[in-house]
Amino acid sequence: MTFVVLEDCIKCKYTDCVEVCPVECFHEGPNFLVIDPEECIDCALCVPECPIDAIVPEKDIPKDQLEFLQINADLASEWPEISRQKPPPPDADEWHGKPGKRALLEL
């Protein structure tokens, strides 16, 4: 099992989660973070650090977001690792909880 970053992270991209990861399995894109399922050790340390609850265990992915399991796997191999917290985008709070952000994912 792995943990997965879901749609809610798009345009919010809080990075509180990355500093607690003992294996540095987070990867950063322009407006989203992903978890590399090959590196994740299922420790769950990142889950309570996410201020918008955008990280879930693979078994708890909502049915309408199952594509994010593959999105995380695919983009983790393309995007660079991130292991230090950075400031969120200036408008991150405005995007929190907004539905339908999948189309806004920047590759």
C-alpha positions in Angstrom: 0.0 0.0 0.0 1.0 3.6 -0.6 -0.3 7.0 0.3 -1.7 9.2 -2.5 -2.0 13.0 -2.9 -5.5 13.8 -4.2 -7.0 16.6 -6.3 -7.4 19.0 -3.3 -3.7 19.6 -3.4 -3.9 21.2 -6.9 -3.3 24.9 -6.7 -2.9 24.7 -2.9 0.4 22.8 -2.8 1.1 23.1 0.9 4.5 21.4 1.6 4.1 20.8 5.4 4.1 17.1 4.6 7.5 16.8 2.9 9.7 17.5 5.9 8.3 14.6 7.9 8.8 12.0 5.2 11.7 9.8 6.3 12.3 8.5 2.7 11.8 11.7 0.7 9.1 10.2 -1.5 7.5 13.5 -2.4 7.9 15.1 -5.8 7.0 18.6 -6.8 5.3 19.9 -9.9 4.2 23.5 -10.7 1.0 23.4 -8.7 0.8 19.9 -7.1 2.8 17.4 -5.1 2.8 13.6 -5.6 4.1 10.6 -3.7 6.2 8.0 -5.4 4.5 4.7 -4.6 7.8 2.9 -5.1 9.5 5.0 -2.4 6.6 5.3 0.1 7.0 3.1 3.2 3.5 3.6 4.4 4.5 5.3 7.6 1.6 7.8 7.5 3.6 10.6 9.0 2.6 13.0 6.2 -1.1 12.5 6.6 -1.6 14.7 9.7 0.8 17.3 8.4 -1.4 18.1 5.4 -3.6 21.1 6.3 -6.2 20.3 3.7 -6.4 16.5 4.2 -5.3 15.8 0.6 -3.2 12.7 1.5 -4.9 9.4 2.0 -4.0 5.7 2.0 -4.4 4.0 -1.3 -7.3 1.9 0.1 -9.2 5.1 1.1 -9.1 6.9 -2.3 -12.6 8.2 -3.1 -14.0 6.5 -6.2 -14.1 9.7 -8.1 -10.4 10.2 -7.6 -9.0 6.8 -8.3 -7.1 8.3 -11.2 -4.8 10.0 -8.7 -3.1 6.7 -7.8 -1.7 6.5 -11.4 -1.2 10.3 -11.6 1.1 10.1 -8.5 3.0 7.2 -9.9 3.5 8.7 -13.3 4.4 12.2 -12.2 6.8 11.0 -9.5 9.1 9.7 -12.2 9.1 13.0 -14.0 9.2 15.6 -11.2 12.1 16.4 -8.9 12.1 15.3 -5.2 11.1 17.8 -2.6 12.2 17.4 1.0 12.0 20.9 2.5 9.0 22.9 3.2 8.3 26.0 1.0 5.7 28.7 1.3 2.4 27.8 -0.4 1.2 29.8 -3.4 -0.2 33.2 -2.3 -3.7 32.1 -3.3 -3.6 28.6 -1.8 -6.3 29.3 0.8 -8.7 30.5 -1.9 -8.4 27.1 -3.7 -8.9 24.9 -0.7 -11.9 22.7 -1.0 -12.9 23.8 -4.5 -14.1 20.8 -6.6 -13.1 20.1 -10.1 -9.5 21.1 -10.0 -8.2 18.2 -12.0 -8.2 20.2 -15.2 -6.0 22.8 -13.5 -3.1 20.3 -12.9 0.0 21.8 -14.5 2.4 19.3 -16.0 
